[in-house]
Amino acid sequence: MKRLLIFLTILLYLAVTDLRAQVLDSLLIKVSTTGTLASEDYQPLWITSQRFGTLTDRKTDLSTRVGFSNAHRFGGDKQFYIRYGADLYNNDHFGEVFLQQAYFKAGYGHLELRAGRYEEMIGEVDKDLSSGSLGVSGNALPIPQVGIAFTDYVNVPFTNGWLQFKGQLSHGWMGNDRFIKEAWLHQKTMYLRVGKKRLKVGAGLQHYAVWGGEQKNLPEIKKNFWDVFLAKEANDGTVGGDYLPNRSGDHRGVVEGTIDWETDRTGLHLYMQMPFETGQGIDIRNIDRLLGVAYTNKQESAWLHKVVAEFIHTRQMNDFYTHNYQESYYNNGIYLTGWEYQDRIIGTPLFVSRIRGSQYFPEAVTPFDWNAPRDSLRGKGWNIINNRVIGGHLGFLYTIKRMFAARTLLTFTQNYGNSDAASDPFSPSMYQFYTLQELSYQLPSLPLTLKAGIAVDWGELSDNAGLMLGVNWQFDRWKR
């Protein structure tokens, strides 16, 4: 914690001292506090999910933020830039202080070098209203990493602008709060898009691997970056010969497709995500999907700004293979924590982890103790106990009487647990509704925004209601 506070102090010093470079011109200071209250001992899903780990899952809490961000552009064309910022949070009944963001970015055009914790949702899903990307959504605390990225589509040379690409490559640190301690994150994406005018069609691939690390109850884990980068079949020392072929680390990914239609007044964005855990999941027989369509109204006078509709189906789990080769999304037999960081699922929050499941079924589900011996965890099932889901999701972004900005989320899921017998609480299936209504009001003469939200969950998993109230002070008007 001491090192994090030192880093924050250095960034604050940079933000307020270099007046010769006109540092204050783009300095943004943010102070906010959000109170949450629920009828159960935990919050409804959409109160805490998709908020980058900033709100706790407790009956009552107060989350306070102090942060800043800044940017500078250089050169005659102003294409060179640096960006940096930090957000310090206090929550969990004043018992937890942490840097939710602390980053430095430098780039030219859309090419960017980045380091630190920074908010990012990876995937072509709608960033405002989606239920969450199957790769990296905004559900968990940002993972510390360093990397390089094309942050938006750029033209491929010699194609006259008809072919564009974007992508990223990064290395991250997963920390100690997991079964394999100090594991690393390998993350890369690649997207291509065809089209120059109104119609654009694209495809992409996301690849993630949690690898390396140490666990005293396992043999020494071999660390070979190229085996991980290429998702090559190799024994990293954690499994015996009976389980080969295998790959170093815990791999997963998403295949994506998009269609965009743009006019001066409206936009239509269709997207598809197909998840996989091994190479067997990249198959025409795989029907598991997140399908979505986002309609955007670009007219400033319109009250309805955006509508998103999604359908999710993850029940198949490549059952066209024998049981030994079938997948369990977000789970792994060696890296037992799976696709989770700091007790939050990294991808879609519509799946249920053991921590969330223990709130729904306190007598049947117990969270894993990652510091316990491995033998004590054998035979107790997966960490992600519900990853076979069929459901629908609607989102609306609009204004009321030109005064209130509003967001509405409506979600239904039918939950089938997972293929392991330890998911019996969901057998044969359970339905659930999740809802959220948010309002915000910008005071006309002050840099203050007032926010309120109410969420109601009901169904066979949970009946819960929650309230969220917040105020945000944002200062970016520097006068000399």
N, C-alpha and C positions, 0 to 999 in steps of 0.2 A: 504494500500500500504506500509505503514511503517513497518508493521509486516512481509510482504513478503520480503522486502529488508533486514531486520534483519536475517530472515531465510536463505536467499541467502548468506549473509556475514558469517554466522556460517558454512555453507557447504563449502564455499571457504576456510575458516580457516582450516577445517578438511583436505581438499585436499592438502594443501601445507605445513603443519607443521610436521606431524608424520613421519619423515624420518626413524626412527628405524623400522617401519613396512613396509618400502619400498613403501610408499604411491604413489610415483611418477612413479612407474613402469608401472601402467596401467592408469594413469591420461590422459584424453583426453580433450583438450580445443578447443572450436569451436567458430569462429567468422564468421558471414555471413551477407550479405545484398542482398535483392531481390527487383528489381524495376518492377512495373506492369503498363501497359498502355492498355486502351481499347477504341474502337470506340464509345461505349455507356457509360452512366454514371455508369455502373456496369460491372463486369468482365464476360467473358464466363465461363461456368460451371466448366470445368476441370482446369481452372487457380486457383480457390480458393478452390474447393472441394477436399476432401481426403488429406488435409494438416494439420489436427489437429488444425484448427482455427488460423493459423499463418498469413494468408494473408487476407486483407480486401477486401470487395466487392465494391471498389470505382473505378472511371474512371482512376485515377493515384494514385500511392502510393509508398512508400519505406518502406520495412520491414527489420529491422536489429536485429540480434540475437547475444547475447554473452552468452556462456554456457560452461558447463563442465560435465563430467561423470567420475566415478572412480569405481574400484572394487578391492576387496582383497579376497584371498582364504587362508583357514587355515586348520590345521590338516594334518596328515600324508598322507591321500588320497586326500587332497585339495578339499573335497566335501563341506565343510562349506564355506560360502561366505557372503560378504556384498557388496551391490551396492548402490550408491547414485549419485545424479546429479541435475542440474538445468539449465533451459534455460530462459533467460530474453529477452523479445522482446520489440521493439518500432516500432509502425506503426501508421496508421490513421493520416497521415500528421504530424508526430512527437507528436501527442496529446495523444497517448495511450501507457502506459508502463505496462507490465504485465508479470507474471511468467507463461509461457506456460507449463513448467514442473518444478517440485520440489519434489523429491521423495527419499525414503530410502527403501531398500529391503534387507532382510536377509534370508538365506535359507540353506538347505542341499540337495544336488542332485537337483531334480526337485521340491521339496517342498519349498515354499517360503512365507514369510510374507512380506507384502508391505504396504506403506502408502504414501499419497501425490497425486500429479498430475503426471500421467505417460501415455505416448502414448501406446494405445492398441487397436487392432482390434479384436473383438470377433466373432468367427465363422470360419468355415473350408474353406472359400473362399480364393482365391489366394491373398496374401498380397501385391503383386507388381502391379497387372494389373486388379484386379476386379473392377466392378462398385461400389462395396460396400456391406458389410454385411447388412442383414435385421435387425440384432440385434444392434451391435455397430460397426460402420465403423470408418474410420479416418477422419470424416467430421467435427465434433465439437471439441471445446477445451476440453481437458481431464477433467473429473469430479473429484474433490478431494474425496478420499475414503481411507478406510483401509480394508485390507482383507487378505485372505490366499488362496493359489492356488497351484495346481500341474501344472507347466508351460508347461509340455510336458507329453506324455504318459509314464506311468510306469506299470510294470508287476503286474498283480493280483496274489497274493500268491497261490501256489499249482496248477497253470495252465501251468507250464513249458514254460512260455513266450507266450502262444497262445492268452491270453486275457490281454488287457491293458486298462487302464482308465486314465482320467485326468479331471480336473474341478476346479472350484473356487467359493468362497463365499466372498462378500464384502458389505460394508455399505458406502454410499456416501452422499454428501451434495449438493443440487441443487441450493442453493443461493436465492437471492431476485429478480432476473430479470425474474419473471414469475408470473402467477396469484396467485397460492398458494405459499406464501412466506416461505422460510426456510424448504421446503419439503425435505425428505430424499430419497435416492435411495437404494433399495434392489436389489442385482444382484447375480445370481448364475447360474452355468452351470455344466453339467455332461455329459461326453462322454465315451463310451465303444467302443473298437475296437478288432476284431478277426483277427488273422493272424500272422505268425511268419517270413515268408520268403518274397517272392516277392509280393504276393497278400494279401491285408488287407481290411477288410470291417468294417465300423464303423457307429455308430448312436449317436446322442446327443440331448440335450434339453437345451435351454436357457430360463431363466425366469427373467423378470425385473418388478419392481414395484416402482412407485413414490408414496410416502405415507407420512402421517403426515403433518406437516406444519401448517400455520395459514393464515386466510383470514378474515378480519374484517366484510365482508359482508356475512359470513357463520357462522353457529353454530360452537362451539368448536369441532375440529376434534379429535376423539378418536384415540389413538395410541396403537395398540396391535401388537407387533412384530410377534407373532406366527400366527395370522390371516393372516398377509402378507406373512410370510415364507411358509405357507401351501396353500396360495391362497384360503383361506377358505371363504365361503359365510358368510358375517357379515356386519352389518350396522355400519359404522364409524361415523355416525351422520350427514353426508353431504347430504343424500337423505331421502325422505319420504318413507312410507310403500308401496306406489303404485309402487315404482321402485324396490322393492325387488323381487327375490334375488339379492344381490349386493356383491361386495368385497371391502375390505378396501384399498383405494388408486387406482391408475391407473396401471393396469396390462397388460402385453403383453409378447410374447415369440416367439421362433422359434424352430421348430423341424428340425433336420438335419440328413442327411445320406451321407456317403462317400464311395468311392471305390478307392483304390490305387494299382498301379502296378509299381514296381521299378525294374530296372536292373542297371548294372554298368554304362551304357551309357545314359539311358533315364529314365524319370519318367512320369507317367500318373495319374492325380488326378481328379476324378469326384466328384462333390458335388451337393447337393440339400438342399434348405432351404424352409420350409413351415411356413409362418407367422401366428400368431393368436393373438387376443386381449382378448378373453374369452375362456372358456373351449369348447364352441360350435365350435370353429375354429379347434380343434383337431379332425378331422373327415375325413373319407376316401372320402367323397364327396367334400372336399376342394381341388380345383385344382390350387389355387394360389401358385406359386413357383418362386424361383430363381434357375435355373439350370445352372451348369457351368462345363467346362472341361479345365484343364490346362496341357499342354505338356511342359516338361522341358528337354532340351538337356544338359547333364552333361559334355560333352567333352569341354575341355578348349580351343581347337583350333577352335571351331565352332563359326560362326558369329551370328547365331540365337540361343538365350538362352531359350526363353520361349514364348509360345503362349497361350492365354486364350480366350475362347468363352463362352458367357453367354446369356441366354434367361430369361426374367422376365415377369411374368404375375401376376398382383394383382387386376384384374378387378372384380373377382367374389364376394369377401367380404362376404362369407357364405350366399349367397342369397337363400340357401335352407331352411333358417329359415324365420319366419315372420319379417316384417320390424322393429318391436320393439326390436328384438334380433340381428339384423344385425350389423356387425362390421364396423368401420371406422378406418383403420390402422393409428396408431400414434396419434389418437384423443381421447378425453375423455370429457364427459359432465360436470364434476366438476373440474378436473385438466385441465383447458382449454388450457394451453400451450402445452400439449401433449408431444410427444417424441422429445423434442427440448431442447437445452442447449445453453445459451448465443447467441440466435438468429440463431443457426445452427441446422438442423436436425441431430439427433444422429445416425440414421440408414442410409439407402440408400439416397444419394443426388439426385436420380432420381425423388423422390417426390418433391412437390413444397409447400413451406410454404407461409404464408401471406407476409412476408418480400420480398421473392423472387418474389412472384406473383405481388406485387405492382410495381415491376420494369417492368414486362411484360405487366401489365394492370394498368397503373397509375390512370386511371379514374374510374376503376371498383373495385379495391381491395385496402383496407387500412389496414395496420398492426394494431393489437390490442394494446391498451395502458393497460398494466398489472396493473397500479395503478388506473385505472378508476373504478367506482362502477360496481358491477356485473350486475346490471339491464341494464346498458348502453351497455353491450355486448350480451344481450339476443337477439336471433333471427337473429344474424349476421353470423351464420355459424361456421365452424370449423377453427382452426388455420392452419392445414395442408389442403390446398384447392385442392391439386391434389395428390391422393394416389391410383388411379385406372390407372395402367400403363401396357401397353404391349410393349415390345421392345427387342432389341438385342444389344450386346456389344462385341467388339473385342479389344484385347490388345496384343502388341508385345514388347518384350524386346530383344535387339540385339546390336551388335557393328558394326561400319563402319570403314573399313580399319585398324582395331585394334587400332584405336585412339579415336574414339568417342563412348561413351555409349549412346544409344538411346532408347526412349520409345514412342510408338504410341498408342493412344486410339481413337476408332471409336464407336460411340453410336447412336442408333436410338430409339426413343420412340413415341408411339401413346398415347396421354394423354386424359383421360376421366373425369378429375376433381374428385369429390367425390359424394356421394349419396345425398348431401344436395343441396337445390336450390341455395345456395349462390355461388356454383361453376359454375354458368352460363357462365363465360368467356370461359370455356373449352367446352361448349356444341355445337354439340354432341361430338366432339373430335378434337384434334389438334396434328399434327405431329411435331417432332423436331429432328434435328441432332446436336450432340455435338462431337467435335474433339479436339485432342491435339497432338502436336509433340514436343518432348523434346530432347535436345542434351546436353551432358556434356563432358568436356575435362579436364583430370588431367595433370597438368604441370609436365614434367618429373623430374625436379630438384627442385621443390618447393612444399610445402604442400598446394597448391592452386588448386581448382577446379572451372572452369568456366562453367556456365549453361545458356542455352537459351531455350525458349519455345514459341510456337505460337499456339493459339487456335482459332478456328472458329466455331461459332454456327449459324445455319440457320434453318428456318422453320416458322411455324405459331405462335410460341411463341416469338421468338427473332432472329434478324439478328445482330450478334456482332462478332467482331474480337479483339483478345487481344495478347499482347506481354509481355514476362517475361524474364528478364535478371538478372543474379545473380552471385555472387562470394562467395566462401566458403574457409576459411582458417582453417585448422585443424592441431593441433600440438599434437603429441603423441610420440615423440622421445626424451626421457629424458636420458641425458648422464651425468655421474658423474665422 
